[in-house]
Amino acid sequence: MSTLSALLATHTDLPGAAVDHLQRVVGEWQLLADLSFADVLLWVNADPRGIVCVAQCRPTTTSTVLPEDAVGIVVSDDEHPYVREAFETGRIVTAQPGSGDAINMRQAVPVRWGDDIVAVLSRDAARVSRRSASALETAYLECADALYRMISEGSFPTAEARSDTKSSPRAGDGFIRLDREGRVVYASPNALSAYHRMGFNSDLRGQDLIETTRALVTDPFESRDVSDYLRSAVEGRNGQRMEVEARGATVLIRALVLTPGGRIDGAAVVIRDVTEVKRRDRALMSKDATIREIHHRVKNNLQTVAALLRLQARRTGNGEAQQALGEAVRRVTSIALVHEALSMSVDEEVDLDDVFDRLIPIVVDVSAVGSQVRVHREGNLGVFPADRATPLVMVLTELVQNAVEHAFDPGAHGTVTVKAHRSSRVLDVVVHDEGKGLPDGFRLEDSDRLGLQIVRTLVAAELGGSIELETSSAGGTEARLSLPLGKRPA
């Protein structure tokens, strides 16, 4: 689906500042659609063909009257003459619907930017029963009319009052209408419930909302901030939405200055009770911090085990025991590095490239031939989830350790290269050494080396992949590892 920016670039030559203003209008129009119980469409000139719809919004407070998507549709001036009239006159134009039309009201609101009309909003509302409007409907519609008029005058929305439209309260979350003195003219049931959660148990109607809210907030700094925010709205200054905590409840508050005709006419306040949302967020953050602390402690414990094994290796005089203990140190250290990475991760994922590069010096250090062999990596291993990172790190270190120890004669110089290629489906890794190659008749399935047995078990059981070990045509040995990515195979 084409974005608003793409459609404006296709059909208009509006300057960037005008496009930004239309983006702000679209950012606010869910509130407009909800308050006016109407479908709202944004139209721009597509001369000489007519006008084109570049965005569409449906209300959440009532049923839509325009179920078909109109975005991208170009229509002639004859099909929507009231929209064309709004373009030409710069005034709000109301059209009379047909007798059998399900739409009760069609209105075109010019969108003014500076001295120019850069677009038109069409407002289509459904036909309703003849019953008298409720207090909520009356308050909603009066506020909507004021905002539409401000759009036609170019005073709404303002660049300074840009809100986070993804998280700002909606009209249905809670709505309060204030007069010029900041007293409550109307408060919706959801708004009353939000204030009840904050500890206010009376009717809001007639109350000074600034003083009432200030008294509910126990934190003195937050109390001053919210009262200043509401007072600024009543006095005609917009600001960003606020999050307020009072008596265990958390609410989002956003105040909109109403200045139709250039005269301050109070403010509209939308409010949302987010107590449960914040509670769940805090619980998730606490759980995440606990998990990372566990990884940190496991890492510390594993490092202690590695240190004890290293100490034991120094004290023993048996060369074979020293080698076995050295290999155990490396294996424990490789697992500890994964847990260290997880202790700093917020999403239980591990950057294998970072872990592997930190592990290579340890592998070379504990090998039989020491620093005579150089190990380097080509390509990226990428990021892996925690449950696959540990076995994969162990497999790679075992393969590198096997190449360093067994491919070269003692004291010989050489290189071990780890080549990684990752696609959307498979990670292919080749561990290539320049050594003496495999002995005659070697079969991986028949090998009794502990390291290779660990590799075969982890690759098959934990990673669901395949491993091959063969003599390279370029000399030396190649270990070819292929691991499926995405969903783990059964």
FIROPA-88679 format. One record per atom (N, C-alpha, C, CB): x, y, z. Coordinates in steps of 0.2 Angstrom, whole numbers, plus 5000, padded with zeros to 4 digits. Glycine has a CB too. Example, Ala and Ser with C-alpha at 12.3 -4.5 7.8 and 13.67 -1.06 7.14 Angstrom:
506649725039
506249785039
506649845039
505749785045
506449895035
506849955036
506450005039
507049975029
This chain:
500449945000
500050005000
500450065000
499550005006
500350114996
500750174995
500650215002
500450214989
501250245004
501250295010
500950365008
501850295013
500850405013
500550465012
501150505008
500350505018
501750505010
502250535007
502350515000
502950525011
502250454998
502350434991
501750464987
502350354991
501150454990
500650484986
500650564985
499950464989
500850594990
500950664989
501550684984
501150704996
502050644984
502550654979
502350634972
503150614981
501850594971
501650574965
501150624962
501250504965
500750644966
500150694964
500250764965
499550664967
500750784969
500750854970
501550874970
500550874977
501650944970
502250974970
502351014977
502451014964
502050994982
501951034988
502651044991
501551004993
502851094994
503451104998
503551055004
503651175000
504151045006
504251005011
503851025018
504950995013
503851085019
503551105025
502751095025
503651185026
502451105019
501751085018
501651015019
501451105012
502050965017
502050895018
502050875025
502550855014
502550915029
502550895036
501950915039
503150935039
501650975037
500950995040
500450945039
500751065038
500450915033
499950865032
500050795036
499850845024
500650785037
500850725041
500650735048
501650715041
500650795050
500450815057
499650805058
500650885059
499350825052
498550825052
498350745052
498350855046
498750705048
498550635048
498750605055
498950605043
499250635058
499450605065
498950615070
500050635067
498450675069
497950685074
497250665072
497950765075
497150635066
496550635064
496150575066
496550625056
496450525070
496050475073
495650505079
496550415076
495950555082
495550595087
494950625084
495950635091
495050655078
494550695074
494050645072
494850735068
494150585069
493650545067
493250515073
493950485063
493550505079
493250475084
492750535087
493650455090
492950595088
492550645091
491950665086
493050705092
492050655080
491550675075
491150615073
491850715069
491250555075
490850495073
490850495066
490150495076
491450505062
491450515055
492050485052
491350585053
491950455046
492550435042
492850505039
492350395036
493550505039
493850565037
494350545031
494250595043
494350585026
494750565020
495150635019
494350545014
495750625017
496250685015
496250685007
496950675018
496050745004
496050754997
496550804995
495350764995
496950794989
497350844987
497250854979
498150824988
497450904977
497350924970
497750874965
497450994968
497450854960
497750814955
497550834948
497550734955
497650904947
497450934941
497850904935
497651014942
497550904929
496850924928
496350864929
496850954921
496550814932
496150754932
495550764937
496550694934
495750804942
495250814948
495550814955
494650754948
495350774959
495650764966
495750694967
495150804971
496250684972
496450614974
496450604981
497150594971
496250554984
496250534991
496950504992
495650484993
497250534997
497950514999
497950485006
498450574999
497450485010
497450455016
496650445018
497850495021
496550395023
495850385025
495850355032
495550325021
495450375036
495350365043
494650345045
495650415048
494550285049
493850265051
493850275058
493750195049
493250295061
493150305068
493150245072
492450345069
493350245078
493250185083
492650195087
493850175087
492350255087
491750265091
491050255088
491750335093
491050235082
490450215078
490650175072
490050275076
490150145068
490250105062
490450155057
489650065060
490950125052
491150165046
490550165041
491750135043
490550225038
490050225032
490450225025
489750295032
491050215026
491450205019
491850145020
491950265018
491550085019
491950025020
492450005015
491449965020
492450035009
492950025004
493450075005
492550034997
494050045003
494650085003
494750134998
495350045003
494750204999
494750254994
495450284993
494350314996
495950264996
496650284996
496950274989
497150265001
497150324985
497450324979
496950334973
497750254978
496250344975
495750344970
495750424968
495050324973
495750434961
495650494958
494950504956
496150514952
494550564958
493850574956
493850644953
493450564962
493350654949
493250714946
492950764951
492750704939
492950824949
492650884953
491850874954
492850944950
491550844948
490850834948
490650784954
490650814942
491050734955
490850684960
490850704967
491350624959
491350754969
491350784975
491450864975
491950754979
490850894972
490950964971
491051004978
490250984968
490850974983
490951014990
491651014992
490450984995
492050964990
492750964991
493051014987
493050894990
492851014980
493151064976
493051134978
492951054969
492451144981
492251214983
492651234989
491451214985
492751184994
493251204999
493951224997
493251145004
494151184992
494851204989
494851274987
495051164983
494251294983
494251364980
494151424985
493751364974
493651404990
493451464994
493851465001
492751454996
494151415003
494551415009
494051405015
494951465009
493451395014
492951385019
492651315020
492351435018
492451305026
492151235027
491451235024
491951225035
491351185020
490751175015
490351115018
490951175008
489751115019
489351065021
488851045015
488851075027
488850985013
488450965007
487850925010
488850915002
487250935006
486650895008
486650825005
486050935006
486550775009
486550705007
485850695003
486650655012
485850644999
485250624996
484750595001
485350574990
484150594999
483650565003
483750495005
482950575000
483950455001
484050385002
484850365004
483950344996
485150415005
485850405007
485950385014
486250475006
486450335015
486550315022
486950365026
486850245022
487250415023
487650465026
487250525028
488250485021
487350545034
486950595037
487250665035
486850585044
487850665035
488250735034
488850725030
488350765041
488950765025
489550765021
489850835022
489450755013
490450845024
490750905025
491450905023
490750925033
491650965020
492350975017
492751025021
492350985010
493251015024
493651055028
494351075025
493751025036
494451135023
495051155020
495651145025
495051225017
496251125023
496851115027
497251175025
497151045026
497351225030
497651285028
498351275031
497351345031
498851295026
499551305028
499851375026
500051245025
499951415031
500051485030
499551515026
500751485025
499651545020
499051575016
498751525011
499351635013
498951465011
498751425005
498351365008
499351395002
497851345004
497451285005
497851225002
496751285003
498151175006
498551125003
498251065002
499251115007
497651055006
497250995005
496551005008
497550935009
496150955008
495450965011
495250895014
494950975005
495050905020
494750845024
494050835022
494850855031
493750775020
493050765020
492850725026
492950725013
492250745028
492050715035
491350685033
491950775040
491250615033
490650585032
490350545038
490750535026
489850565040
489550545046
488850505044
489350595051
488750445048
488150405047
487550435049
488250335050
486950415046
486350445048
486150405054
485750425042
485950445059
485750425066
484950425067
486150465071
484750395072
484050405074
483850475076
483850345080
483250485077
482950545079
483050565086
482250555076
483250515090
483350535097
483750595098
483550465101
483650625104
484150675106
484850655107
483850715112
485350695106
486050675107
486150675114
486550725103
486550625116
486850615123
487350675125
487050545125
487450675131
487950725133
488650715131
487950735141
488850645130
489450625127
489450645120
489550555128
488950635116
488950645109
489050725108
488350625106
488650765112
488650835111
489350865113
488150865116
489650835118
490350865120
490850845114
490550835127
490750785112
491250755107
491150805100
491050685105
490550815098
490450855092
490650925093
489750845090
490550955098
490751025099
491451035099
490451055106
491850985102
492550985102
492850975095
492850935107
492450925091
492650905084
492650975080
492250845082
492051005081
491951065076
492451115078
491251095078
492651125084
493151175085
493851155082
493251185093
494051095082
494651065080
494651075072
494750995082
494051055069
494051065061
494051135059
493351035059
493751185063
493851255062
494551275062
493351295066
494851255067
495551275068
496051245063
495851245075
495851185060
496251165054
496151205048
496051085052
495451225047
495351275041
495651345042
494551285041
495851365048
496151425050
496951415050
495851455056
497151355050
497851345050
498151345057
498251395046
497751345062
498051345069
498151275073
497651395074
497951225069
497951155072
498051105066
497351135076
498551065067
498951055073
499551095072
499150985074
499951105078
500551145078
501151105078
500551195083
501751125075
502351085075
502551075082
502851125071
502451125087
502751125093
502351075098
502651195097
501751055095
501351005099
501250935096
500651035100
501750915093
501750855090
501750805095
502350845085
501350755095
501250705100
501450635097
500550705102
501550585102
501650525100
501050485098
502050485105
500850485092
500150465090
500050385092
499950475083
500550345092
500550275094
500350265101
501150245092
500450305105
500350295112
499850345116
500950285116
499750405112
499350455115
498550425116
499250515111
498250455122
497550425123
497150445117
497350455129
496550405116
496050415111
495450445115
495950355107
494950465111
494350495114
494050445118
493950525109
493950385116
493650335119
493950315126
493550275115
494550325127
494950305133
494750355139
495650315132
494550415137
494250455142
494350525140
494750455149
493750565140
493750635137
493450685142
493250635131
493850745143
493550795148
493650865144
494050795154
493050895145
493050965141
493051015147
492350975137
493551065146
493651115151
493451185148
494351125153
493151225152
493051295150
493651345150
492451325154
493551405149
494151455149
494451455156
493951515147
494151445161
494451445168
494751385170
493851465173
494651325166
494951265168
494451225172
495551275172
493851235172
493351195176
493051145171
492751245179
492851085174
492651035170
491851045167
492650965174
491751045161
491151055158
490750985157
491151095151
491250945155
490950875154
491550825155
490650865147
491350765158
491850715159
491550645157
492150715166
491850605152
491550545150
491650495156
491950525144
491250435156
491350385161
492050355161
490850335159
492350345156
493050325156
493550375160
493250305150
493450435158
493850485162
493650485169
493650555159
493050485171
492850475178
493250415182
492150475179
493250355178
493550295181
494250305182
493350235176
494550345177
495350355178
495450395184
495550385172
495050445185
495150495191
494950455197
494750555190
494450405197
494350365203
494950325205
493650325202
495250295200
495850255201
496350295204
496150225195
496350365203
496950405206
496650435213
497050465202
496050415215
495850435222
495350485222
496450455226
495050505217
494550565217
493850525216
494650615211
493450535221
492850495222
492250535221
492750465228
492250595219
491750645218
491550655210
491750715221
491050685208
490950705201
491450755199
490150725200
491650745193
492150795191
491850865188
492550765185
491250855186
490850915183
490850975188
490150895181
491151035185
491151095189
491751095193
490551095194
492251045193
492851055197
493351085193
493050985199
493851115197
494451145194
494951085193
494751205199
494951065186
495351005185
496151015187
495350995178
496351085186
497051095188
497251075195
497251165186
496851105200
496851095207
496751025209
496451145211
496250995206
496050935208
496550885206
495350915204
496850885200
497350845198
498050855202
497550845191
498150915204
498750935208
498750905214
498851005208
498150905218
498050875224
498050795224
497350895227
497950765219
497950695219
498650665218
497550665213
499150705215
499750675214
500250695220
500050715207
500450645223
500850645229
501550675228
500850575232
501850655222
502550685221
502550755220
502850645215
502850795224
502850875223
503050895216
503250905228
503550865214
503850895207
503350875201
504550865206
503050815202
502650795197
501950825197
502450715197
501750845203
501150885205
501250955202
501050885212
501750985202
501851045199
501851045192
502551085202
502250995189
502250985182
501550975179
502750925180
501150935182
500450925179
500050985179
500150865182
500051015185
499651075185
499851135181
499651105193
500551135180
500851185175
500551165168
501551195175
500551105166
500451075160
499651095158
500551005159
499251075163
498551095162
498351165162
498051055167
498751205166
498651275166
498851305159
498951315171
499351285156
499651305150
499151295144
500251275148
498751235145
498251225139
497651265140
498051145140
497451285146
496951325147
497051395145
496651325154
497751415145
497951485143
498151485136
498551505148
498151435132
498251435125
498951405123
498151505123
499251375127
499951345125
499951275125
500451375130
500151245120
500051165119
500751135122
500051145112
500751075123
501251035126
501250965124
501451055133
501750925126
501750855125
501350825130
502450825125
501050765129
500650725133
501150705140
500450655130
500750695145
501150675151
500850615154
501050735156
501350585158
501150525162
501150535169
501650465160
500650525172
500550545179
500350485184
499950595180
500650485189
500550425194
500250455201
501250385196
499750425203
499450445209
499050395213
498850505208
499250375219
498950325223
498950255220
498250345225
499550245217
499550175213
499350165206
499250125218
498950225204
498750225197
499150265193
497950255197
499250245186
499550285181
499150295175
500250235179
499150365174
498750385168
499150425163
498150425171
498950425157
499150465152
498750525151
499350435145
498950585151
498550645150
498750685144
498550685156
498350705140
498550755134
497950805134
498550715128
498150865134
497750925134
497850965127
497850975139
497250975124
497251015117
496951085118
496850975112
497251135116
497051205117
496551205111
497551255116
495951235113
495451255108
495351325107
494751225110
495551345101
495551415099
495251435092
496251445098
494551405091
494251425085
494151495084
493551385085
494251525078
494151595077
494651635080
493451615080
495251605083
495751645086
495651665093
495951705082
495051635096
494851655103
494951585107
494151685103
495251595113
495351535117
494651515120
495851555123
494451455119
493851425121
493951365126
493451405115
494451365130
494551315135
494951265132
493851285137
494851195134
495351145132
494951075132
495951145136
495251035128
494950965128
495550925131
494750935121
495350875135
495850835138
495650765137
495950845146
496150725134
496050655133
496450615138
496150625126
496250565141
496550535147
496450455146
496350555154
496950415148
496950345148
497250315154
497350325141
496950265157
497150235163
497650175160
496550205167
498250185161
498750135159
499050095165
499350165155
498750095171
498950065177
499249985175
498450065182
498749955172
498949875171
499449875166
498249845169
499449915161
500049915156
500649925159
499849965150
500749975163
501349995167
501549935172
501250055171
501049905175
501149855179
501549795176
500549825183
501249775170
501449725166
502149735163
501049705160
502249805161
502949825159
503449815164
502949895156
503249835170
503749835176
503849755178
503449865182
503349715177
503449645178
503949615173
502849605178
503849635167
504249605162
505049635162
504049625155
505049695164
505749725165
506049685171
505749805167
505749675177
505949645182
506149575181
505449645188
505749535177
505949465175
506549465170
505349435171
506549515166
507149515161
507749535165
507049575156
507749575170
508349595174
508549535178
508249655179
508049495181
508249435185
508549385180
507549405187
508349375174
508649325170
509349345168
508249315163
509449405167
510149425165
510549425171
510149505163
510349435177
510749425183
510849345184
510349445189
510449305182
510549235183
511149215178
509949195181
511149245172
511649225167
512349255170
511449265160
512249315173
512949345175
513249295181
512749415178
512749265185
513049225191
513249155188
512449215196
512949135183
513149065180
513849075177
512649045175
513949135173
514549155170
515149155176
514549215167
514949185181
515449195187
515649125190
515249235192
515149085190
515249015193
515648975188
514548975195
515548975182
515848945177
516648965177
515548945170
516749025177
517349055177
517749025183
517349135177
517449025189
517748995195
517948925194
517248995201
517448885191
517648815189
518248805184
517048775186
518248855179
518848855175
519448865178
518748905169
519448915183
520048935187
520248875191
519948995191
519848835194
520048785198
520348725194
519448755202
520048715188
520348665183
520948685181
519848655177
521048745180
521748775177
522248765183
521648845175
522048775189
522548765195
522748695195
522148795201
522248655195
522348575195
522848555190
521648535195
522748585184
523148565178
523848585179
522948595172
524048645183
524648665184
525048615189
524748735187
524648585194
524848545199
525048475197
524448555205
524648455192
524748385190
525448375186
524148355187
525748315187
526348305183
526248265177
526848275187
525648245176
525448195171
525248235165
524848145173
525648225159
525548265153
524848255150
526048255148
524548195150
523948175147
523348205152
523848105147
523448205158
522948235163
522948315162
523148225170
523548345161
523648415159
523248435153
524348435159
523348395148
522948405142
522248405142
523248365136
521948355146
521248345147
520948395151
521148275151
521348425156
521048475160
521048545156
521548485167
521548555152
521648605148
521048615143
522248615144
520848555140
520248555136
519648565140
520148485133
519548545146
518948555150
518948635152
519048515157
519548665153
519548735154
519248775148
520248755156
519448755142
519248785136
518448775135
519548755130
518248715137
517448705136
517048745141
517348625136
517248745147
516948785152
516948855150
517248765159
517548875148
517548955146
517148975141
518348965145
517048925136
516648945130
515948955132
516748885125
515648905137
515048915139
514948975143
514848855143
515448995147
515449055151
515349115147
516049055156
515749115141
515749175137
515049185134
516249165131
514649135133
513949135130
513549165136
513649065128
513549145142
513149175147
513349245149
513249125154
514049265148
514249335149
513849375143
514949345148
513849355137
513449385132
512749395134
513549355125
512449345136
511749345138
511549385144
511449275139
512049395148
511949445154
511949515152
512549435159
512149525146
512149595143
511649605138
512849615141
511249555136
510749555131
510049565134
510749495127
509649605130
508949615133
508449565129
508749685132
508749525124
508249485120
508449415120
508149515113
508849395124
509049325125
509349295118
508449275126
509749345115
510149325109
510849345110
509849365103
511249305106
512049315107
512349325100
512249245109
512749375100
513149395094
513749345094
513449465094
513649295089
514149235089
514849265087
513949185084
514849315082
515549335080
515949365086
515449395075
515649405090
515949435096
516249375101
515549485100
515749325102
515949275107
516549235104
515349235108
516449215097
516949175094
517649215094
516749155087
517649275092
518249315092
518649315099
518149385089
518249325104
518549325111
518749255113
518049355116
518449205110
518649135112
519249105109
518049085111
519449135103
519949115099
520649115102
520049155092
520849165106
521449175109
521549115115
521549235112
520949105118
520949045123
521048985120
520249045127
520748965114
520848905111
521648895109
520448905104
521948945106
522648945104
523048935110
522849005100
522848975115
523348975121
523348905125
523049025126
522848865125
522848795128
523048745123
522148785131
523148755117
523348705112
524048685113
523248735105
524148625110
524848595111
525348625108
524748525109
525248665102
525748695098
525748765100
525648685091
525348795104
525448865106
525248915101
526048875109
525648965101
525449025096
525749015089
525749085099
526048955088
526348945081
525748945076
526748885081
525148935078
524648925073
524148995074
524148865074
524049025068
523549075068
522849065066
523849135063
522349085069
521649075068
521349135066
521349035074
520949145060
520549205059
519949185056
520949245054
519449225056
518749215054
518649255047
518249235059
518249225043
518049265037
517249255036
518349235030
516949305035
516149305035
515849315042
515949245032
515249315042
514849335049
514449275051
514449395048
514549255057
514149195060
513449225062
514449165066
513349285064
512749315065
512549305072
512249295060
511849325073
511549325080
511149265081
511149385081
511149225086
510849165088
510449165094
511349105088
509849135095
509549135101
509949095106
508849105100
509749105112
510249075118
510248995117
509949095124
509648965116
509648895116
510048865111
508948875115
510248895105
510648875100
511348895100
510348885093
511448955104
512148985104
512648945108
512049055107
512448915114
512948875117
513148815114
512648855124
512748775111
513048715107
513448735101
512448665105
513248785098
513548805092
514248835094
513248865088
514348875099
515048895101
515448835103
514948945107
515148785106
515548725108
515748695102
515148685113
515348685097
515548645091
516148685087
514948645086
516048745087
516548785083
517248785087
516348855082
517248795093
517848785097
518148715097
517748815104
517748665097
518048595096
518348585090
517448545097
518048615084
518348605078
518948645077
517848625072
518948705079
519548745079
520148715083
519448815081
519948695089
520448655094
520748595090
520148645100
520248555087
520548495084
521048505078
519948455081
520848565074
521348585069
521948605072
520948635065
521948645077
522548675080
523048625082
522448725085
522748575086
523148525089
523348465085
522748495095
522948445080
523048385076
523248395069
522448335077
523148455066
523348465059
524048475058
522948515056
524448505063
525148525062
525548485067
525148605064
526248475065
526748445069
526948495074
527348425065
527148475080
527348525085
527848575083
527648485091
527748635085
528148695083
528048715076
528848675083
527648685072
527548705065
527048765065
527148655061
527148805059
526748865058
526248855053
527248925055
525648885054
525048875050
524548915051
524848795050
523948905047
523348955048
522748905048
523349005042
522348925052
521648895052
521148945051
521448865059
520748935045
520248985043
519548965044
520349005036
519149005048
518448985049
518049035044
518249005056
517749005039
517349035034
516649025035
517549015027
516249085036
515549075038
515149115032
515349115044
514549075030
514149105025
513449095027
514249075018
513049145029
512349145031
511849165026
512349185038
511349125025
510849145021
510249155025
510749095015
509649165022
509049165026
508849095029
508449195022
509049045026
508848975028
509448935032
508648945022
510048945030
510548905032
511248945034
510748855026
511548915039
512248945041
512748885039
512248965048
513148905034
513648855032
514348885035
513748855024
514748835038
515348855041
515848805039
515348865049
516448825036
516948785034
517648805039
517148795027
517848755042
518448765046
519048725042
518448735054
519448765039
520048745035
520648755038
519948775028
521048705038
521748705040
522248695035
521948665047
522848715036
523448705030
523848645033
523848765029
523648605037
524048545040
524148485035
523748525046
524248435039
524448375035
523848325033
524848335039
523248345034
522748315031
522448255036
522848285024
521948225034
521748165038
522148105037
520948155036
522148065042
522447995041
522047955036
522647955047
522447905033
522047855028
521547815032
522647815025
520947815028
520447775031
520047805036
520647715033
520147875037
519747905043
519047915041
520147975044
518647895046
517947905046
517647945052
517547845045
517347995051
517048035057
516647995061
516648095055
516247955058
515747915062
516147865067
515347875058
516747845065
517147795069
517647825073
517447745064
517747885073
518247925077
518047915085
518247995076
518547905089
518447895096
518747955100
518847835099
518948005096
519148075100
518548105103
519448115095
518648125109
518048155113
517848215110
518348165120
518248255108
518048325105
517548305099
518648365102
517748265094
517348245088
516748215090
517748205083
516748175095
516048145098
515648195100
516248095103
515848245104
515448305106
515148345101
515948355111
515648355095
515348395090
514748355086
515948405085
514848285085
514348255081
513648255085
514548175080
513748245092
513148245096
512748305096
513348225103
513148365097
512848435097
512548445091
513348485100
512948435085
512648455079
512048415077
513148435073
511948355078
511348315077
510848325082
511548245077
510948325088
510448325093
510248395095
510648295099
510648445095
510448515098
510348565092
511048535102
510748555087
510748605081
510348575075
511448625079
510248515074
509848485069
510148495062
509148525068
510848495062
511248505056
511648445054
511748565057
512148455050
512548405048
513248425048
512348385040
513748375048
514448395049
514848345045
514748395056
515348365041
515748325037
516448345038
515548325029
516948295038
517648305039
518048275033
517848285046
518348305029
518748275023
519348315022
518248275017
519748285018
520448315016
520248365010
520848255013
520548425011
520448475006
520848465000
520548545009
520548484994
520848484988
521448534987
520448494982
521448584992
521948634992
522448614997
521648704993
522448555000
522848535005
522548545012
523548575005
522748505017
522448515024
521848475024
522448585025
521448505029
520748465031
520248525031
520848435038
519648505029
519048545030
518548515034
518848565023
518248545039
517648525042
517048575040
517748535050
516548535037
516048575034
515448565038
515848545027
515148625041
514548625045
514048655042
514748655052
513448625042
512848655039
512248655044
512648625032
511948715046
511448725051
510848755048
511748755057
510248725049
509648755047
509448815051
509048715046
509248875049
509048925053
508248925053
509348995050
508048975057
507248975057
507048925062
506948965051
506448895061
506148845065
506648785065
505448825063
506748765072
507148705073
506848635070
507348695080
507148595066
506848535064
506748485069
507248505058
506148445068
506048395073
506548345074
505348365072
